[in-house]
Amino acid sequence: MKKRRIKRQASLWQYFVMIVLGILVMTSVIMYVIIYFVINAGLLSQLSFSLPFAINTILAISILIGTIISSLVGKRILAPITNLNKASREIAEGNFSVRLDSASQIKEITETFTNFNQMATELSGIEMMRNDFIANISHEFKTPIAAIEGFAALLQDGDLDEEERMQYTQMILESTRQLSSLSTNILKLSKLENQEKITGQVSYRLDEQLRQAILLLENSWTEKKLELELHLPKTYLYGNEDLLMQIWTNLLSNAIKFTPEGGLIRITIDHDEKNVSVSVMDTGIGISPNEKKHIFEKFYQADKSRVREGNGLGLSLVFRIVSLCGGTIEVQSEPGQGSEFTIRLPKQ
């Protein structure tokens, strides 16, 4: 087996010690050469000066030589710091594409430049996400606001009959509800993204909470004449009831929304000593493999026509809450074959 050669990097302290030692050695060698030349050339007998003067002269020459060598070597040492300073200034000015060459013989410089490049990459990603977020939220707010403005203008027509007036009023109400839902979800998601720990946890009946979520959405699934199949054994879970309720209502709302009239929704609980699994399965339109990669992204909607209500934040909320709870979420779906979302959460 061939042995791989590992290139060892000197630490900054070792590098500094070697440089100082090199300067001292080089100064000593140069002074030795000068003294040797003076003695062998017989110049010592021709010069008349005192011993203190000779010592001071040698000391001055040593300082001069050491300074010249230090300035040349020091420039090489300070070059990485100068590059880092320039790159940091560009980052501060908003140029997140700047990168530094991390190849160096000094371990600390390699690590610093590698960390700097990683920071620049992360900042670039955050900036891109911020721009996408602003563009998406502008679009989401613009659509209902334009609808409200348009129908409000139509209501000013004095020749409208009562049926048209009620229709336009209903459209304005639906648009305001959409705006309210969007604002609420944005605030919830913003709060969750800045939250690192779940508080307000208690032990409660998960099966009863799922039944409550089903009752909350009763009007939606009864209107579409959907069949509900429930397998909800008595199950206790330790967690934040309000946050977890948002998971179930979002998943159920999506299942109802994308399941055609007369379809089936199955809700199942499985658990062992450590974990609880909740599965929400529907016989709806399903999700393509390409769409499946993006469904947890903010504002992503597989239905590009946007004819269905929603703002693309529900599954982002679900994903963030599940992550905070230390759980996982899996999706199994095929176009035209329905979807199944499975949430696994630790009991404690």
VOGU-3710 file (C-alpha; in Angstrom, 3 decimals, decimal comma):
1> mkkrrikrqa> 0,000/0,000/0,000  1,323/3,416/-0,954  1,692/5,827/1,884  -0,015/9,150/1,302  2,162/12,141/1,985  0,483/14,575/4,304  1,674/18,151/3,964  2,157/19,521/7,445  1,371/23,155/8,076  3,278/25,260/10,559
11> slwqyfvmiv> 1,322/27,239/13,112  1,549/31,027/13,108  3,652/30,964/16,284  6,102/28,467/14,804  6,286/30,487/11,609  7,038/33,653/13,560  9,768/31,954/15,626  11,400/30,568/12,482  11,377/33,996/10,822  12,958/35,729/13,842
21> lgilvmtsvi> 15,550/32,969/14,085  16,252/33,307/10,354  16,735/37,076/10,650  19,174/36,652/13,559  21,118/33,941/11,745  21,324/35,932/8,499  22,428/39,073/10,357  25,076/37,123/12,239  26,366/35,518/9,042  26,609/38,872/7,250
31> myviiyfvin> 28,399/40,483/10,181  30,761/37,506/10,414  31,595/37,853/6,705  32,251/41,590/7,101  34,509/41,101/10,142  36,323/38,203/8,465  36,936/40,345/5,371  38,227/43,280/7,431  40,656/41,103/9,400  41,975/39,117/6,397
41> agllsqlsfs> 42,376/42,221/4,268  44,527/43,816/6,912  42,192/46,740/7,244  42,004/46,411/11,013  45,593/47,666/11,496  45,043/50,570/9,139  41,957/51,831/10,978  42,382/53,694/14,202  39,279/53,644/16,322  38,404/52,737/19,849
51> lpfaintila> 36,729/49,508/20,937  33,434/51,216/21,920  33,274/52,841/18,504  33,857/49,483/16,825  31,136/47,835/18,892  28,657/50,649/18,166  29,481/50,497/14,465  28,910/46,738/14,344  25,673/47,155/16,319  24,420/49,873/13,943
61> isiligtiis> 25,210/47,791/10,898  23,469/44,775/12,498  20,360/46,840/13,181  20,362/48,182/9,632  20,710/44,725/8,102  18,081/43,248/10,466  15,651/46,046/9,612  16,063/45,511/5,868  15,563/41,745/6,189  12,588/42,217/8,557
71> slvgkrilap> 10,883/44,644/6,161  11,246/42,205/3,275  10,030/39,199/5,282  7,375/41,174/7,166  5,763/42,199/3,903  5,215/38,545/3,115  3,735/37,908/6,562  1,359/40,876/6,396  0,234/40,205/2,797  -2,525/37,732/3,837
81> itnlnkasre> -3,829/40,203/6,433  -3,898/42,940/3,775  -5,843/40,635/1,436  -8,268/39,764/4,219  -8,772/43,468/4,961  -9,575/44,234/1,311  -11,927/41,261/1,016  -13,721/42,221/4,241  -14,241/45,727/2,886  -15,837/44,299/-0,254
91> iaegnfsvrl> -18,136/42,107/1,845  -19,161/45,172/3,866  -19,996/46,957/0,587  -22,282/44,101/-0,492  -20,000/42,128/-2,812  -20,555/38,562/-1,552  -18,805/36,954/-4,524  -15,295/37,751/-3,209  -13,167/34,719/-2,280  -9,648/34,268/-0,865
101> dsasqikeit> -7,042/31,693/-1,826  -6,811/29,505/1,277  -3,667/27,676/0,156  -0,977/28,652/2,647  1,870/27,118/4,623  0,474/28,639/7,809  -2,357/26,705/9,440  -4,094/29,721/10,994  -4,172/31,610/7,681  -5,582/28,573/5,857
111> etftnfnqma> -8,299/28,143/8,491  -9,099/31,872/8,576  -9,385/32,155/4,800  -11,454/28,948/4,600  -13,847/30,282/7,252  -14,000/33,629/5,444  -14,940/31,926/2,167  -17,596/29,882/3,949  -18,998/33,056/5,542  -19,091/34,782/2,132
121> telsgiemmr> -20,930/31,795/0,635  -23,493/31,800/3,451  -24,026/35,567/3,151  -24,464/35,212/-0,601  -27,127/32,542/-0,041  -28,902/34,674/2,566  -28,887/37,672/0,227  -30,366/35,562/-2,559  -33,049/34,229/-0,224  -33,828/37,775/0,939
131> ndfianishe> -34,269/38,994/-2,624  -36,477/35,999/-3,467  -38,498/36,565/-0,302  -39,108/40,222/-1,150  -40,083/39,367/-4,724  -42,448/36,592/-3,591  -44,075/38,562/-0,809  -44,571/41,539/-3,140  -46,353/39,258/-5,607  -48,472/37,633/-2,916
141> fktpiaaieg> -49,622/40,985/-1,517  -50,103/42,576/-4,908  -52,663/40,043/-6,171  -55,316/40,400/-3,404  -54,753/44,165/-3,119  -55,368/44,546/-6,854  -58,522/42,425/-6,512  -59,807/44,548/-3,619  -59,137/47,753/-5,557  -60,824/46,436/-8,691
151> faallqdgdl> -63,988/45,165/-7,031  -64,246/48,242/-4,788  -64,182/50,394/-7,927  -66,956/48,259/-9,449  -69,072/48,711/-6,326  -69,149/52,461/-6,986  -71,298/51,832/-10,041  -74,819/52,918/-9,093  -76,427/50,650/-11,682  -75,334/47,402/-10,013
161> deeermqytq> -78,068/44,965/-9,049  -78,059/43,269/-5,658  -76,627/39,987/-6,948  -73,621/41,704/-8,535  -73,075/43,808/-5,426  -73,052/40,701/-3,225  -70,676/38,933/-5,623  -68,176/41,803/-5,606  -68,439/42,162/-1,839  -67,737/38,459/-1,413
171> milestrqls> -64,624/38,719/-3,634  -63,344/41,633/-1,525  -63,903/39,618/1,664  -62,027/36,625/0,234  -59,099/38,847/-0,756  -58,929/40,422/2,704  -58,963/36,962/4,280  -56,103/35,967/1,974  -54,120/39,041/3,058  -54,829/38,310/6,715
181> slstnilkls> -53,750/34,687/6,341  -50,575/35,715/4,516  -49,641/38,283/7,170  -50,316/35,816/9,986  -48,234/33,064/8,398  -45,335/35,420/7,684  -45,292/36,531/11,334  -45,483/32,932/12,554  -42,695/31,785/10,255  -40,499/34,768/11,173
191> klenqekitg> -40,935/34,003/14,866  -40,201/30,293/14,387  -37,078/30,942/12,308  -35,659/33,027/15,170  -36,614/30,426/17,751  -34,190/27,687/18,727  -36,045/26,029/21,576  -39,604/24,842/22,120  -41,239/26,249/25,252  -44,599/25,664/26,905
201> qvsyrldeql> -44,465/21,899/26,510  -46,947/19,651/28,306  -48,047/16,040/28,118  -51,378/15,714/26,303  -53,561/13,356/24,237  -52,390/13,516/20,622  -55,326/11,468/19,330  -57,794/13,954/20,839  -55,901/16,875/19,277  -56,164/15,281/15,827
211> rqailllens> -59,911/14,821/16,312  -60,173/18,518/17,228  -58,296/19,470/14,039  -60,705/17,345/12,003  -63,703/19,056/13,628  -62,248/22,504/12,939  -62,181/21,686/9,231  -65,511/19,848/9,186  -67,193/22,340/6,853  -64,427/21,924/4,264
221> wtekklelel> -64,434/18,132/4,064  -68,203/17,707/4,381  -68,747/20,200/1,537  -66,610/18,007/-0,751  -68,240/14,814/0,594  -64,867/13,335/1,539  -64,605/10,052/3,401  -62,407/10,109/6,519  -60,741/6,929/7,746  -59,269/7,286/11,242
231> hlpktylygn> -56,879/5,026/13,151  -56,239/7,039/16,294  -55,327/4,896/19,306  -54,916/6,579/22,663  -51,532/8,316/22,486  -49,756/10,745/24,784  -47,196/13,234/23,492  -45,001/15,784/25,277  -44,882/19,024/23,288  -46,308/22,475/22,594
241> edllmqiwtn> -49,990/21,937/21,752  -50,461/25,194/19,807  -47,447/24,631/17,534  -48,313/21,000/16,857  -51,925/21,947/16,111  -50,594/24,093/13,260  -48,952/20,979/11,772  -52,162/18,943/11,729  -54,415/21,753/10,447  -51,993/22,576/7,630
251> llsnaikftp> -51,621/18,947/6,538  -55,353/18,315/6,746  -56,164/21,540/4,886  -53,847/20,529/2,051  -55,298/17,031/1,933  -58,836/18,443/1,698  -57,827/21,110/-0,823  -56,171/18,742/-3,282  -58,554/15,778/-2,964  -61,444/15,740/-5,439
261> eggliritid> -65,057/15,388/-4,337  -65,864/11,959/-2,914  -62,220/11,140/-2,206  -60,646/9,539/0,851  -58,433/10,931/3,616  -56,805/8,506/6,053  -55,246/9,680/9,346  -53,173/7,206/11,331  -51,162/7,227/14,566  -48,389/4,712/15,248
271> hdeknvsvsv> -46,090/4,812/18,259  -43,471/2,883/20,132  -41,595/3,529/23,371  -39,655/6,531/21,996  -41,420/7,971/18,943  -44,847/8,845/17,605  -45,729/8,783/13,899  -48,712/10,583/12,397  -49,641/9,838/8,791  -52,040/11,915/6,675
281> mdtgigispn> -52,882/10,165/3,391  -55,198/11,411/0,648  -56,404/10,307/-2,793  -55,788/13,714/-4,334  -53,894/14,990/-7,365  -50,461/13,956/-6,026  -47,074/15,631/-6,400  -44,504/15,139/-9,152  -40,889/14,201/-8,208  -39,638/17,647/-9,267
291> ekkhifekfy> -42,268/19,462/-7,209  -41,554/17,237/-4,218  -38,064/18,773/-3,940  -39,478/22,256/-3,374  -42,711/21,833/-1,414  -41,160/22,962/1,887  -39,710/26,150/0,379  -41,336/29,479/1,229  -44,021/30,631/-1,220  -43,600/27,544/-3,413
301> qadksrvreg> -46,862/26,383/-4,952  -47,054/23,409/-7,260  -50,225/24,876/-8,761  -48,680/27,616/-10,911  -52,081/28,956/-11,971  -52,737/29,938/-8,328  -56,395/29,189/-8,766  -56,356/27,366/-5,453  -56,304/29,353/-2,243  -53,095/29,441/-0,258
311> nglglslvfr> -49,842/31,349/-0,111  -47,161/28,659/-0,107  -46,191/29,093/3,549  -48,154/26,267/5,200  -45,644/23,472/4,566  -42,736/25,802/5,395  -44,338/26,311/8,812  -44,848/22,566/9,194  -41,229/21,813/8,302  -39,858/24,413/10,734
321> ivslcggtie> -42,038/23,248/13,629  -41,130/19,603/13,044  -37,429/20,549/12,975  -37,726/22,495/16,234  -39,410/19,482/17,833  -36,519/17,240/16,788  -38,713/15,249/14,414  -38,755/14,348/10,732  -41,238/14,634/7,888  -41,478/12,300/4,884
331> vqsepgqgse> -43,542/12,610/1,723  -44,670/9,791/-0,543  -46,597/10,875/-3,610  -47,175/10,226/-7,296  -49,133/12,381/-9,746  -52,751/11,240/-9,791  -52,125/8,742/-6,970  -52,529/10,978/-3,932  -50,020/11,907/-1,238  -48,980/10,711/2,195
341> ftirlpkq> -47,202/12,913/4,737  -45,640/11,137/7,718  -44,504/13,091/10,786  -42,237/11,368/13,329  -41,807/13,051/16,698  -40,014/12,012/19,880  -42,422/11,302/22,721  -40,280/13,252/25,193
//
